[in-house]
Amino acid sequence: MAEAEVVRVFIERVLGQIATQSDLIKKDNLAEGSVIEAVTVWGEEKKSEGGSTWSYSVDSLRCAVGADDPPEYWGELIETPTNPVSHLSRFPWMPNEVCAPQR
């Protein structure tokens, strides 16, 4: 079997596992899977005369970075108003800042 075929089969198996576990969690919110974990997040829009703002909590999506995690692993969500690539001064795989953070 060619390497590309091995990768394709592996990805199909993982996606199948994700689909199966997602369906299980939809039916039973106390269920847990080996790939999928149910967590609670929320968002709330507060409207005013001047527009609206959002409050949200995604803390349950955060996870610690382990010593064995690959260097490109972000480990946490990056909260930036627009584009994380152009608005961050540091990336997990770079030992130094790209530039000084804008204040």
PDB file as gemmi writes it, atoms N, CA and C in Angstrom:
CRYST1    1.000    1.000    1.000  90.00  90.00  90.00 P 1                      
ATOM      1  N   MET A   1       0.848  -1.171   0.000  1.00  0.00           N  
ATOM      2  CA  MET A   1       0.000   0.000   0.000  1.00  0.00           C  
ATOM      3  C   MET A   1       0.901   1.245   0.000  1.00  0.00           C  
ATOM      4  N   ALA A   2       0.605   2.180  -0.860  1.00  0.00           N  
ATOM      5  CA  ALA A   2       1.399   3.409  -0.951  1.00  0.00           C  
ATOM      6  C   ALA A   2       1.217   4.245   0.310  1.00  0.00           C  
ATOM      7  N   GLU A   3       2.212   5.083   0.618  1.00  0.00           N  
ATOM      8  CA  GLU A   3       2.151   5.913   1.825  1.00  0.00           C  
ATOM      9  C   GLU A   3       0.912   6.797   1.840  1.00  0.00           C  
ATOM     10  N   ALA A   4       0.559   7.362   0.698  1.00  0.00           N  
ATOM     11  CA  ALA A   4      -0.621   8.231   0.625  1.00  0.00           C  
ATOM     12  C   ALA A   4      -1.882   7.445   0.965  1.00  0.00           C  
ATOM     13  N   GLU A   5      -1.928   6.202   0.550  1.00  0.00           N  
ATOM     14  CA  GLU A   5      -3.088   5.355   0.841  1.00  0.00           C  
ATOM     15  C   GLU A   5      -3.171   5.049   2.333  1.00  0.00           C  
ATOM     16  N   VAL A   6      -2.044   4.807   2.961  1.00  0.00           N  
ATOM     17  CA  VAL A   6      -2.004   4.547   4.407  1.00  0.00           C  
ATOM     18  C   VAL A   6      -2.523   5.765   5.161  1.00  0.00           C  
ATOM     19  N   VAL A   7      -2.071   6.947   4.764  1.00  0.00           N  
ATOM     20  CA  VAL A   7      -2.519   8.186   5.409  1.00  0.00           C  
ATOM     21  C   VAL A   7      -4.010   8.377   5.198  1.00  0.00           C  
ATOM     22  N   ARG A   8      -4.496   8.129   3.983  1.00  0.00           N  
ATOM     23  CA  ARG A   8      -5.927   8.272   3.687  1.00  0.00           C  
ATOM     24  C   ARG A   8      -6.764   7.350   4.574  1.00  0.00           C  
ATOM     25  N   VAL A   9      -6.348   6.093   4.682  1.00  0.00           N  
ATOM     26  CA  VAL A   9      -7.083   5.114   5.504  1.00  0.00           C  
ATOM     27  C   VAL A   9      -7.080   5.552   6.966  1.00  0.00           C  
ATOM     28  N   PHE A  10      -5.941   6.020   7.459  1.00  0.00           N  
ATOM     29  CA  PHE A  10      -5.841   6.476   8.846  1.00  0.00           C  
ATOM     30  C   PHE A  10      -6.778   7.656   9.097  1.00  0.00           C  
ATOM     31  N   ILE A  11      -6.766   8.637   8.202  1.00  0.00           N  
ATOM     32  CA  ILE A  11      -7.636   9.806   8.364  1.00  0.00           C  
ATOM     33  C   ILE A  11      -9.103   9.399   8.321  1.00  0.00           C  
ATOM     34  N   GLU A  12      -9.463   8.493   7.416  1.00  0.00           N  
ATOM     35  CA  GLU A  12     -10.847   8.021   7.347  1.00  0.00           C  
ATOM     36  C   GLU A  12     -11.259   7.335   8.647  1.00  0.00           C  
ATOM     37  N   ARG A  13     -10.365   6.554   9.235  1.00  0.00           N  
ATOM     38  CA  ARG A  13     -10.668   5.880  10.510  1.00  0.00           C  
ATOM     39  C   ARG A  13     -10.871   6.902  11.634  1.00  0.00           C  
ATOM     40  N   VAL A  14      -9.989   7.895  11.702  1.00  0.00           N  
ATOM     41  CA  VAL A  14     -10.113   8.917  12.741  1.00  0.00           C  
ATOM     42  C   VAL A  14     -11.408   9.703  12.554  1.00  0.00           C  
ATOM     43  N   LEU A  15     -11.717  10.093  11.319  1.00  0.00           N  
ATOM     44  CA  LEU A  15     -12.970  10.822  11.071  1.00  0.00           C  
ATOM     45  C   LEU A  15     -14.190   9.967  11.409  1.00  0.00           C  
ATOM     46  N   GLY A  16     -14.112   8.675  11.134  1.00  0.00           N  
ATOM     47  CA  GLY A  16     -15.193   7.767  11.506  1.00  0.00           C  
ATOM     48  C   GLY A  16     -15.365   7.697  13.018  1.00  0.00           C  
ATOM     49  N   GLN A  17     -14.242   7.642  13.728  1.00  0.00           N  
ATOM     50  CA  GLN A  17     -14.273   7.640  15.193  1.00  0.00           C  
ATOM     51  C   GLN A  17     -14.893   8.938  15.723  1.00  0.00           C  
ATOM     52  N   ILE A  18     -14.500  10.054  15.150  1.00  0.00           N  
ATOM     53  CA  ILE A  18     -15.042  11.357  15.568  1.00  0.00           C  
ATOM     54  C   ILE A  18     -16.538  11.399  15.327  1.00  0.00           C  
ATOM     55  N   ALA A  19     -16.995  10.940  14.174  1.00  0.00           N  
ATOM     56  CA  ALA A  19     -18.424  10.935  13.862  1.00  0.00           C  
ATOM     57  C   ALA A  19     -19.200  10.043  14.827  1.00  0.00           C  
ATOM     58  N   THR A  20     -18.679   8.849  15.096  1.00  0.00           N  
ATOM     59  CA  THR A  20     -19.346   7.919  16.005  1.00  0.00           C  
ATOM     60  C   THR A  20     -19.424   8.490  17.417  1.00  0.00           C  
ATOM     61  N   GLN A  21     -18.318   9.029  17.915  1.00  0.00           N  
ATOM     62  CA  GLN A  21     -18.302   9.579  19.263  1.00  0.00           C  
ATOM     63  C   GLN A  21     -19.161  10.841  19.370  1.00  0.00           C  
ATOM     64  N   SER A  22     -19.176  11.655  18.324  1.00  0.00           N  
ATOM     65  CA  SER A  22     -20.031  12.851  18.325  1.00  0.00           C  
ATOM     66  C   SER A  22     -21.499  12.454  18.404  1.00  0.00           C  
ATOM     67  N   ASP A  23     -21.892  11.451  17.634  1.00  0.00           N  
ATOM     68  CA  ASP A  23     -23.277  10.975  17.682  1.00  0.00           C  
ATOM     69  C   ASP A  23     -23.628  10.453  19.069  1.00  0.00           C  
ATOM     70  N   LEU A  24     -22.711   9.725  19.694  1.00  0.00           N  
ATOM     71  CA  LEU A  24     -22.946   9.198  21.036  1.00  0.00           C  
ATOM     72  C   LEU A  24     -23.149  10.338  22.038  1.00  0.00           C  
ATOM     73  N   ILE A  25     -22.308  11.356  21.964  1.00  0.00           N  
ATOM     74  CA  ILE A  25     -22.406  12.481  22.893  1.00  0.00           C  
ATOM     75  C   ILE A  25     -23.674  13.290  22.655  1.00  0.00           C  
ATOM     76  N   LYS A  26     -24.111  13.384  21.399  1.00  0.00           N  
ATOM     77  CA  LYS A  26     -25.385  14.074  21.106  1.00  0.00           C  
ATOM     78  C   LYS A  26     -26.552  13.353  21.785  1.00  0.00           C  
ATOM     79  N   LYS A  27     -26.489  12.030  21.829  1.00  0.00           N  
ATOM     80  CA  LYS A  27     -27.563  11.239  22.435  1.00  0.00           C  
ATOM     81  C   LYS A  27     -27.453  11.191  23.956  1.00  0.00           C  
ATOM     82  N   ASP A  28     -26.243  11.227  24.476  1.00  0.00           N  
ATOM     83  CA  ASP A  28     -26.008  11.126  25.919  1.00  0.00           C  
ATOM     84  C   ASP A  28     -24.925  12.124  26.300  1.00  0.00           C  
ATOM     85  N   ASN A  29     -25.331  13.275  26.853  1.00  0.00           N  
ATOM     86  CA  ASN A  29     -24.352  14.332  27.129  1.00  0.00           C  
ATOM     87  C   ASN A  29     -23.377  13.984  28.259  1.00  0.00           C  
ATOM     88  N   LEU A  30     -23.549  12.867  28.913  1.00  0.00           N  
ATOM     89  CA  LEU A  30     -22.597  12.426  29.925  1.00  0.00           C  
ATOM     90  C   LEU A  30     -21.566  11.451  29.352  1.00  0.00           C  
ATOM     91  N   ALA A  31     -21.751  11.072  28.098  1.00  0.00           N  
ATOM     92  CA  ALA A  31     -20.830  10.130  27.464  1.00  0.00           C  
ATOM     93  C   ALA A  31     -19.491  10.811  27.189  1.00  0.00           C  
ATOM     94  N   GLU A  32     -18.466  10.007  27.132  1.00  0.00           N  
ATOM     95  CA  GLU A  32     -17.135  10.493  26.776  1.00  0.00           C  
ATOM     96  C   GLU A  32     -16.545   9.568  25.729  1.00  0.00           C  
ATOM     97  N   GLY A  33     -15.723  10.131  24.885  1.00  0.00           N  
ATOM     98  CA  GLY A  33     -15.046   9.337  23.881  1.00  0.00           C  
ATOM     99  C   GLY A  33     -13.548   9.429  24.074  1.00  0.00           C  
ATOM    100  N   SER A  34     -12.819   8.684  23.284  1.00  0.00           N  
ATOM    101  CA  SER A  34     -11.362   8.744  23.367  1.00  0.00           C  
ATOM    102  C   SER A  34     -10.812   9.912  22.548  1.00  0.00           C  
ATOM    103  N   VAL A  35     -11.613  10.426  21.610  1.00  0.00           N  
ATOM    104  CA  VAL A  35     -11.189  11.546  20.772  1.00  0.00           C  
ATOM    105  C   VAL A  35     -12.001  12.800  21.092  1.00  0.00           C  
ATOM    106  N   ILE A  36     -13.276  12.631  21.359  1.00  0.00           N  
ATOM    107  CA  ILE A  36     -14.193  13.743  21.593  1.00  0.00           C  
ATOM    108  C   ILE A  36     -14.496  13.853  23.081  1.00  0.00           C  
ATOM    109  N   GLU A  37     -14.478  15.068  23.586  1.00  0.00           N  
ATOM    110  CA  GLU A  37     -14.832  15.339  24.979  1.00  0.00           C  
ATOM    111  C   GLU A  37     -15.852  16.468  24.990  1.00  0.00           C  
ATOM    112  N   ALA A  38     -16.958  16.264  25.662  1.00  0.00           N  
ATOM    113  CA  ALA A  38     -17.989  17.297  25.753  1.00  0.00           C  
ATOM    114  C   ALA A  38     -17.588  18.326  26.806  1.00  0.00           C  
ATOM    115  N   VAL A  39     -17.642  19.591  26.454  1.00  0.00           N  
ATOM    116  CA  VAL A  39     -17.352  20.683  27.376  1.00  0.00           C  
ATOM    117  C   VAL A  39     -18.405  21.761  27.174  1.00  0.00           C  
ATOM    118  N   THR A  40     -18.477  22.687  28.113  1.00  0.00           N  
ATOM    119  CA  THR A  40     -19.448  23.770  28.034  1.00  0.00           C  
ATOM    120  C   THR A  40     -18.750  25.073  27.679  1.00  0.00           C  
ATOM    121  N   VAL A  41     -19.270  25.749  26.682  1.00  0.00           N  
ATOM    122  CA  VAL A  41     -18.831  27.090  26.323  1.00  0.00           C  
ATOM    123  C   VAL A  41     -20.082  27.942  26.169  1.00  0.00           C  
ATOM    124  N   TRP A  42     -19.942  29.240  26.311  1.00  0.00           N  
ATOM    125  CA  TRP A  42     -21.108  30.095  26.132  1.00  0.00           C  
ATOM    126  C   TRP A  42     -20.693  31.441  25.565  1.00  0.00           C  
ATOM    127  N   GLY A  43     -21.648  32.089  24.935  1.00  0.00           N  
ATOM    128  CA  GLY A  43     -21.447  33.434  24.416  1.00  0.00           C  
ATOM    129  C   GLY A  43     -22.738  34.205  24.579  1.00  0.00           C  
ATOM    130  N   GLU A  44     -22.595  35.506  24.818  1.00  0.00           N  
ATOM    131  CA  GLU A  44     -23.769  36.338  25.026  1.00  0.00           C  
ATOM    132  C   GLU A  44     -23.535  37.696  24.369  1.00  0.00           C  
ATOM    133  N   GLU A  45     -24.482  38.106  23.547  1.00  0.00           N  
ATOM    134  CA  GLU A  45     -24.405  39.415  22.911  1.00  0.00           C  
ATOM    135  C   GLU A  45     -25.155  40.428  23.758  1.00  0.00           C  
ATOM    136  N   LYS A  46     -24.497  41.519  24.067  1.00  0.00           N  
ATOM    137  CA  LYS A  46     -25.126  42.600  24.824  1.00  0.00           C  
ATOM    138  C   LYS A  46     -25.327  43.772  23.873  1.00  0.00           C  
ATOM    139  N   LYS A  47     -26.596  44.063  23.598  1.00  0.00           N  
ATOM    140  CA  LYS A  47     -26.920  45.134  22.660  1.00  0.00           C  
ATOM    141  C   LYS A  47     -27.140  46.442  23.409  1.00  0.00           C  
ATOM    142  N   SER A  48     -26.696  47.515  22.784  1.00  0.00           N  
ATOM    143  CA  SER A  48     -26.924  48.838  23.331  1.00  0.00           C  
ATOM    144  C   SER A  48     -27.189  49.788  22.161  1.00  0.00           C  
ATOM    145  N   GLU A  49     -27.453  51.034  22.471  1.00  0.00           N  
ATOM    146  CA  GLU A  49     -27.727  51.996  21.406  1.00  0.00           C  
ATOM    147  C   GLU A  49     -26.516  52.188  20.493  1.00  0.00           C  
ATOM    148  N   GLY A  50     -25.334  52.072  21.045  1.00  0.00           N  
ATOM    149  CA  GLY A  50     -24.114  52.282  20.276  1.00  0.00           C  
ATOM    150  C   GLY A  50     -23.639  51.060  19.515  1.00  0.00           C  
ATOM    151  N   GLY A  51     -24.319  49.968  19.604  1.00  0.00           N  
ATOM    152  CA  GLY A  51     -23.911  48.727  18.935  1.00  0.00           C  
ATOM    153  C   GLY A  51     -24.072  47.544  19.853  1.00  0.00           C  
ATOM    154  N   SER A  52     -23.182  46.619  19.740  1.00  0.00           N  
ATOM    155  CA  SER A  52     -23.262  45.437  20.599  1.00  0.00           C  
ATOM    156  C   SER A  52     -21.860  44.920  20.891  1.00  0.00           C  
ATOM    157  N   THR A  53     -21.748  44.239  22.014  1.00  0.00           N  
ATOM    158  CA  THR A  53     -20.495  43.591  22.392  1.00  0.00           C  
ATOM    159  C   THR A  53     -20.802  42.157  22.791  1.00  0.00           C  
ATOM    160  N   TRP A  54     -19.794  41.338  22.717  1.00  0.00           N  
ATOM    161  CA  TRP A  54     -19.954  39.933  23.074  1.00  0.00           C  
ATOM    162  C   TRP A  54     -19.136  39.605  24.309  1.00  0.00           C  
ATOM    163  N   SER A  55     -19.730  38.821  25.186  1.00  0.00           N  
ATOM    164  CA  SER A  55     -19.027  38.204  26.310  1.00  0.00           C  
ATOM    165  C   SER A  55     -19.049  36.712  26.037  1.00  0.00           C  
ATOM    166  N   TYR A  56     -17.968  36.048  26.343  1.00  0.00           N  
ATOM    167  CA  TYR A  56     -17.951  34.609  26.105  1.00  0.00           C  
ATOM    168  C   TYR A  56     -16.980  33.923  27.059  1.00  0.00           C  
ATOM    169  N   SER A  57     -17.186  32.640  27.214  1.00  0.00           N  
ATOM    170  CA  SER A  57     -16.297  31.829  28.029  1.00  0.00           C  
ATOM    171  C   SER A  57     -15.938  30.584  27.241  1.00  0.00           C  
ATOM    172  N   VAL A  58     -14.666  30.439  26.966  1.00  0.00           N  
ATOM    173  CA  VAL A  58     -14.172  29.252  26.280  1.00  0.00           C  
ATOM    174  C   VAL A  58     -13.060  28.581  27.095  1.00  0.00           C  
ATOM    175  N   ASP A  59     -13.002  28.904  28.380  1.00  0.00           N  
ATOM    176  CA  ASP A  59     -11.934  28.368  29.234  1.00  0.00           C  
ATOM    177  C   ASP A  59     -11.895  26.846  29.249  1.00  0.00           C  
ATOM    178  N   SER A  60     -13.058  26.209  29.107  1.00  0.00           N  
ATOM    179  CA  SER A  60     -13.081  24.746  29.145  1.00  0.00           C  
ATOM    180  C   SER A  60     -12.428  24.127  27.907  1.00  0.00           C  
ATOM    181  N   LEU A  61     -12.152  24.927  26.882  1.00  0.00           N  
ATOM    182  CA  LEU A  61     -11.478  24.415  25.688  1.00  0.00           C  
ATOM    183  C   LEU A  61      -9.962  24.452  25.821  1.00  0.00           C  
ATOM    184  N   ARG A  62      -9.465  25.159  26.801  1.00  0.00           N  
ATOM    185  CA  ARG A  62      -8.020  25.284  26.986  1.00  0.00           C  
ATOM    186  C   ARG A  62      -7.442  23.967  27.516  1.00  0.00           C  
ATOM    187  N   CYS A  63      -6.215  23.720  27.156  1.00  0.00           N  
ATOM    188  CA  CYS A  63      -5.544  22.531  27.666  1.00  0.00           C  
ATOM    189  C   CYS A  63      -4.066  22.846  27.865  1.00  0.00           C  
ATOM    190  N   ALA A  64      -3.474  22.139  28.780  1.00  0.00           N  
ATOM    191  CA  ALA A  64      -2.063  22.364  29.092  1.00  0.00           C  
ATOM    192  C   ALA A  64      -1.186  21.773  27.992  1.00  0.00           C  
ATOM    193  N   VAL A  65      -0.042  22.372  27.802  1.00  0.00           N  
ATOM    194  CA  VAL A  65       0.927  21.854  26.844  1.00  0.00           C  
ATOM    195  C   VAL A  65       1.879  20.939  27.596  1.00  0.00           C  
ATOM    196  N   GLY A  66       2.014  19.724  27.131  1.00  0.00           N  
ATOM    197  CA  GLY A  66       2.883  18.754  27.778  1.00  0.00           C  
ATOM    198  C   GLY A  66       4.276  18.750  27.181  1.00  0.00           C  
ATOM    199  N   ALA A  67       5.198  18.176  27.895  1.00  0.00           N  
ATOM    200  CA  ALA A  67       6.591  18.107  27.442  1.00  0.00           C  
ATOM    201  C   ALA A  67       6.729  17.303  26.153  1.00  0.00           C  
ATOM    202  N   ASP A  68       5.826  16.357  25.916  1.00  0.00           N  
ATOM    203  CA  ASP A  68       5.908  15.514  24.721  1.00  0.00           C  
ATOM    204  C   ASP A  68       5.094  16.038  23.551  1.00  0.00           C  
ATOM    205  N   ASP A  69       4.425  17.171  23.729  1.00  0.00           N  
ATOM    206  CA  ASP A  69       3.637  17.734  22.631  1.00  0.00           C  
ATOM    207  C   ASP A  69       4.568  18.282  21.551  1.00  0.00           C  
ATOM    208  N   PRO A  70       4.149  18.171  20.289  1.00  0.00           N  
ATOM    209  CA  PRO A  70       5.010  18.696  19.222  1.00  0.00           C  
ATOM    210  C   PRO A  70       5.155  20.212  19.334  1.00  0.00           C  
ATOM    211  N   PRO A  71       6.254  20.778  18.847  1.00  0.00           N  
ATOM    212  CA  PRO A  71       6.495  22.212  19.015  1.00  0.00           C  
ATOM    213  C   PRO A  71       5.466  23.096  18.336  1.00  0.00           C  
ATOM    214  N   GLU A  72       4.796  22.596  17.296  1.00  0.00           N  
ATOM    215  CA  GLU A  72       3.807  23.428  16.623  1.00  0.00           C  
ATOM    216  C   GLU A  72       2.450  23.413  17.332  1.00  0.00           C  
ATOM    217  N   TYR A  73       2.322  22.632  18.393  1.00  0.00           N  
ATOM    218  CA  TYR A  73       1.066  22.557  19.130  1.00  0.00           C  
ATOM    219  C   TYR A  73       0.817  23.861  19.876  1.00  0.00           C  
ATOM    220  N   TRP A  74      -0.327  24.465  19.668  1.00  0.00           N  
ATOM    221  CA  TRP A  74      -0.609  25.779  20.249  1.00  0.00           C  
ATOM    222  C   TRP A  74      -0.962  25.672  21.722  1.00  0.00           C  
ATOM    223  N   GLY A  75      -1.640  24.615  22.131  1.00  0.00           N  
ATOM    224  CA  GLY A  75      -1.915  24.413  23.540  1.00  0.00           C  
ATOM    225  C   GLY A  75      -3.062  25.220  24.109  1.00  0.00           C  
ATOM    226  N   GLU A  76      -3.426  26.291  23.479  1.00  0.00           N  
ATOM    227  CA  GLU A  76      -4.543  27.096  23.948  1.00  0.00           C  
ATOM    228  C   GLU A  76      -5.104  27.889  22.789  1.00  0.00           C  
ATOM    229  N   LEU A  77      -6.287  28.376  22.972  1.00  0.00           N  
ATOM    230  CA  LEU A  77      -6.902  29.195  21.937  1.00  0.00           C  
ATOM    231  C   LEU A  77      -6.256  30.566  21.926  1.00  0.00           C  
ATOM    232  N   ILE A  78      -6.113  31.103  20.777  1.00  0.00           N  
ATOM    233  CA  ILE A  78      -5.556  32.438  20.644  1.00  0.00           C  
ATOM    234  C   ILE A  78      -6.709  33.389  20.392  1.00  0.00           C  
ATOM    235  N   GLU A  79      -6.858  34.320  21.282  1.00  0.00           N  
ATOM    236  CA  GLU A  79      -7.958  35.268  21.173  1.00  0.00           C  
ATOM    237  C   GLU A  79      -7.429  36.567  20.587  1.00  0.00           C  
ATOM    238  N   THR A  80      -7.730  36.787  19.336  1.00  0.00           N  
ATOM    239  CA  THR A  80      -7.328  38.001  18.656  1.00  0.00           C  
ATOM    240  C   THR A  80      -8.521  38.500  17.853  1.00  0.00           C  
ATOM    241  N   PRO A  81      -8.686  39.787  17.740  1.00  0.00           N  
ATOM    242  CA  PRO A  81      -9.884  40.298  17.089  1.00  0.00           C  
ATOM    243  C   PRO A  81     -10.001  39.941  15.610  1.00  0.00           C  
ATOM    244  N   THR A  82      -8.906  39.743  14.940  1.00  0.00           N  
ATOM    245  CA  THR A  82      -8.994  39.462  13.508  1.00  0.00           C  
ATOM    246  C   THR A  82      -8.141  38.273  13.118  1.00  0.00           C  
ATOM    247  N   ASN A  83      -6.922  38.497  12.717  1.00  0.00           N  
ATOM    248  CA  ASN A  83      -6.083  37.447  12.176  1.00  0.00           C  
ATOM    249  C   ASN A  83      -4.937  37.113  13.131  1.00  0.00           C  
ATOM    250  N   PRO A  84      -4.874  35.891  13.662  1.00  0.00           N  
ATOM    251  CA  PRO A  84      -3.806  35.561  14.603  1.00  0.00           C  
ATOM    252  C   PRO A  84      -2.411  35.635  13.983  1.00  0.00           C  
ATOM    253  N   VAL A  85      -2.294  35.372  12.707  1.00  0.00           N  
ATOM    254  CA  VAL A  85      -0.974  35.390  12.077  1.00  0.00           C  
ATOM    255  C   VAL A  85      -0.405  36.803  12.041  1.00  0.00           C  
ATOM    256  N   SER A  86      -1.241  37.784  11.726  1.00  0.00           N  
ATOM    257  CA  SER A  86      -0.737  39.150  11.619  1.00  0.00           C  
ATOM    258  C   SER A  86      -0.803  39.923  12.933  1.00  0.00           C  
ATOM    259  N   HIS A  87      -1.501  39.406  13.934  1.00  0.00           N  
ATOM    260  CA  HIS A  87      -1.672  40.147  15.181  1.00  0.00           C  
ATOM    261  C   HIS A  87      -0.910  39.570  16.367  1.00  0.00           C  
ATOM    262  N   LEU A  88      -0.138  38.520  16.158  1.00  0.00           N  
ATOM    263  CA  LEU A  88       0.645  37.941  17.249  1.00  0.00           C  
ATOM    264  C   LEU A  88       2.111  38.286  17.093  1.00  0.00           C  
ATOM    265  N   SER A  89       2.773  38.447  18.214  1.00  0.00           N  
ATOM    266  CA  SER A  89       4.203  38.732  18.167  1.00  0.00           C  
ATOM    267  C   SER A  89       5.028  37.487  18.487  1.00  0.00           C  
ATOM    268  N   ARG A  90       4.381  36.426  18.945  1.00  0.00           N  
ATOM    269  CA  ARG A  90       5.096  35.201  19.298  1.00  0.00           C  
ATOM    270  C   ARG A  90       4.270  34.000  18.847  1.00  0.00           C  
ATOM    271  N   PHE A  91       4.961  32.996  18.355  1.00  0.00           N  
ATOM    272  CA  PHE A  91       4.324  31.759  17.933  1.00  0.00           C  
ATOM    273  C   PHE A  91       4.965  30.612  18.695  1.00  0.00           C  
ATOM    274  N   PRO A  92       4.238  29.531  18.954  1.00  0.00           N  
ATOM    275  CA  PRO A  92       4.753  28.445  19.791  1.00  0.00           C  
ATOM    276  C   PRO A  92       6.050  27.831  19.278  1.00  0.00           C  
ATOM    277  N   TRP A  93       6.255  27.804  17.990  1.00  0.00           N  
ATOM    278  CA  TRP A  93       7.426  27.149  17.430  1.00  0.00           C  
ATOM    279  C   TRP A  93       8.622  28.090  17.286  1.00  0.00           C  
ATOM    280  N   MET A  94       8.480  29.343  17.711  1.00  0.00           N  
ATOM    281  CA  MET A  94       9.570  30.309  17.586  1.00  0.00           C  
ATOM    282  C   MET A  94      10.056  30.715  18.973  1.00  0.00           C  
ATOM    283  N   PRO A  95      11.344  30.606  19.240  1.00  0.00           N  
ATOM    284  CA  PRO A  95      11.851  30.925  20.576  1.00  0.00           C  
ATOM    285  C   PRO A  95      11.817  32.418  20.912  1.00  0.00           C  
ATOM    286  N   ASN A  96      11.803  33.270  19.900  1.00  0.00           N  
ATOM    287  CA  ASN A  96      11.815  34.707  20.126  1.00  0.00           C  
ATOM    288  C   ASN A  96      10.597  35.368  19.506  1.00  0.00           C  
ATOM    289  N   GLU A  97      10.289  36.565  20.010  1.00  0.00           N  
ATOM    290  CA  GLU A  97       9.176  37.308  19.436  1.00  0.00           C  
ATOM    291  C   GLU A  97       9.546  37.780  18.035  1.00  0.00           C  
ATOM    292  N   VAL A  98       8.547  37.849  17.165  1.00  0.00           N  
ATOM    293  CA  VAL A  98       8.744  38.351  15.824  1.00  0.00           C  
ATOM    294  C   VAL A  98       9.023  39.840  15.874  1.00  0.00           C  
ATOM    295  N   CYS A  99       8.266  40.533  16.694  1.00  0.00           N  
ATOM    296  CA  CYS A  99       8.435  41.977  16.890  1.00  0.00           C  
ATOM    297  C   CYS A  99       7.848  42.324  18.241  1.00  0.00           C  
ATOM    298  N   ALA A 100       8.105  43.521  18.695  1.00  0.00           N  
ATOM    299  CA  ALA A 100       7.544  43.949  19.977  1.00  0.00           C  
ATOM    300  C   ALA A 100       6.024  44.046  19.855  1.00  0.00           C  
ATOM    301  N   PRO A 101       5.283  43.588  20.849  1.00  0.00           N  
ATOM    302  CA  PRO A 101       3.828  43.676  20.794  1.00  0.00           C  
ATOM    303  C   PRO A 101       3.370  45.132  20.683  1.00  0.00           C  
ATOM    304  N   GLN A 102       2.328  45.349  19.899  1.00  0.00           N  
ATOM    305  CA  GLN A 102       1.766  46.679  19.782  1.00  0.00           C  
ATOM    306  C   GLN A 102       0.902  46.948  20.980  1.00  0.00           C  
ATOM    307  N   ARG A 103       0.993  48.141  21.501  1.00  0.00           N  
ATOM    308  CA  ARG A 103       0.218  48.497  22.699  1.00  0.00           C  
ATOM    309  C   ARG A 103      -0.837  49.498  22.340  1.00  0.00           C  
TER     310      ARG A 103                                                      
END                                                                             
